[in-house]
């Protein structure tokens, strides 16, 4: 296939970069980057850095060019006389941005053939002449030519593929928008809320039939369909949550790595090896807390909102909703206390890790200069302080885990008892009157 109409001239390579980054959601908007000056690859790298992007030229063997193009999108492909802007590639088809602002779907194999033509064309012409010389023609000759060319160019490398990615230090909102994490988070929330509501409605349907004194087949079928729908929606939400977790974890690790590479070396030397090692240990905890804790908070918020609606429609009405709000306020105060103790405990844990590493590094000096009976006094004092703070933190956690759920049951039952007693009291006095 002739791709000449899809090539951006070298003079418009900046336009191709701006339009491609805008269409891929990597840049806030398309901008005028001007006319390239100097070596094109160097100029594109500088222009991409100005846009907050990272441009990297990659290469692959001839046999893997198609896979390279499919995995590199969005990317610019350097061809003689210009570039091709590849927006996406899926199922053997590549979406190319044309110089007139349109989008064209082209086979990835055709794009790969055009990219590799400058390396394969001379060899292909020679091999084709040899194949024709032995009397082969038609499709068999073409297959033989491709096989021989692939064998001869097995070690040849095809470059000119410039991938575009957000720079690791780009604003987090741009990374979230490029990865569509906000949309995926919304999908997970909607799926969880829908499955929760479907489950409640399913049990309402079967309870209505049971309270009527007989189970109608229609209500039983509605209960089964609603329950199956809730299971299907929950499964879809879990799949979306898994995809979100993978991409979010990759983004967090990339951010942490970029920060580590840009860290102030003098500040790291002043901290010592122990504190740096403790910070590395906490990196995995940050990832788990950011992803797992975020979903737990989301699901808890949805379930509390649905529970408030159910309580408002129940016998207790607004009284139960008010008691739920009061319980949540009390829980918030407990969480605040726990976070304060957790922060102190974390600082102490980092200090102990630092002290341990430094003591291990200077163990020979301690053996030579410190008396054996006083050698571990500092460690004993540090561990005593650490265990005291850990016990305080654990008490706060136990209070949250034990008192809040059971306390809510007591409070809710008390509110319901007040409503029932007031109803009985009113019914009794109404009957006597």
Secondary structure as UniProt FT lines:
FT   HELIX           4..6
FT   STRAND          8..9
FT   HELIX           10..12
FT   HELIX           13..23
FT   TURN            24..25
FT   HELIX           40..50
FT   TURN            51..52
FT   STRAND          53..61
FT   HELIX           62..64
FT   HELIX           65..72
FT   STRAND          75..79
FT   TURN            80..81
FT   STRAND          82..90
FT   TURN            91..92
FT   STRAND          93..97
FT   TURN            99..100
FT   STRAND          103..107
FT   HELIX           108..133
FT   TURN            134..135
FT   HELIX           138..152
FT   TURN            153..155
FT   STRAND          157..166
FT   TURN            168..169
FT   HELIX           172..179
FT   HELIX           181..211
FT   TURN            212..213
FT   HELIX           217..261
FT   HELIX           265..271
FT   HELIX           273..288
FT   HELIX           289..293
FT   HELIX           294..313
FT   HELIX           318..361
FT   HELIX           363..369
FT   HELIX           372..374
FT   TURN            375..376
FT   HELIX           377..432
//
